[in-house]
């Protein structure tokens, strides 16, 4: 009975939908036409992106009865970045099916975090096989003669680097509708 109810609801909603032409989907502004000399479109959207990554490598451990030991994945670092931005957009129709548009995002928040992963269930910090936690050695393994600049902040727990309240990259372009309905 539930399945029949769902099918009937889907049929009813499909019957209420209105047809959409190709020009409605492209959001292209036009101008210079009879009865329509100028079109302007202002819109705002919110963009949220999230990136996650794990830096790992294969690592061998001795095992009884297994020649050469076992090979497993050793997770060294985890990374996460979350960005929130408000993106205002302006589009102006300048001629028949020709528009000029621009977007200028404003980044509300850009949070980046690095933290140590696990090697066979144990935290990878302090294992000595990486130079991340050693302040006197650079990324190539050479001595800095003191404290080296840290490439990125890594902590035993999630440490966030917050960058926000700044404008993003300006995007501008021209759109042309080849086919006119």
Rosetta blueprint (number, residue, H / E / L):
1 X L
2 X H
3 X H
4 X H
5 X H
6 X H
7 X H
8 X H
9 X H
10 X H
11 X H
12 X H
13 X H
14 X H
15 X H
16 X H
17 X L
18 X L
19 X L
20 X L
21 X L
22 X H
23 X H
24 X H
25 X H
26 X H
27 X L
28 X L
29 X L
30 X L
31 X L
32 X L
33 X E
34 X L
35 X L
36 X E
37 X L
38 X L
39 X E
40 X E
41 X E
42 X E
43 X E
44 X E
45 X E
46 X E
47 X E
48 X E
49 X E
50 X E
51 X E
52 X E
53 X E
54 X E
55 X E
56 X E
57 X E
58 X E
59 X E
60 X E
61 X E
62 X E
63 X E
64 X L
65 X L
66 X E
67 X E
68 X E
69 X E
70 X E
71 X E
72 X E
73 X E
74 X E
75 X E
76 X E
77 X E
78 X E
79 X E
80 X E
81 X E
82 X E
83 X E
84 X E
85 X E
86 X E
87 X E
88 X E
89 X E
90 X E
91 X E
92 X E
93 X E
94 X E
95 X E
96 X L
97 X L
98 X E
99 X E
100 X E
101 X E
102 X E
103 X E
104 X E
105 X E
106 X E
107 X E
108 X E
109 X E
110 X E
111 X E
112 X E
113 X E
114 X E
115 X E
116 X E
117 X L
118 X E
119 X E
120 X L
121 X L
122 X E
123 X E
124 X L
125 X L
126 X L
127 X L
128 X L
129 X L
130 X L
131 X L
132 X L
133 X L
134 X L
135 X L
136 X L
137 X E
138 X L
139 X L
140 X L
141 X L
142 X L
143 X E
144 X L
145 X L
146 X L
147 X L
148 X L
149 X L
150 X L
151 X L
152 X L
153 X L
154 X L
155 X E
156 X L
157 X L
158 X L
159 X E
160 X E
161 X E
162 X E
163 X E
164 X L
165 X L
166 X E
167 X E
168 X E
169 X E
170 X E
171 X E
172 X E
173 X E
174 X E
175 X E
176 X E
177 X L
178 X L
179 X L
180 X L
181 X L
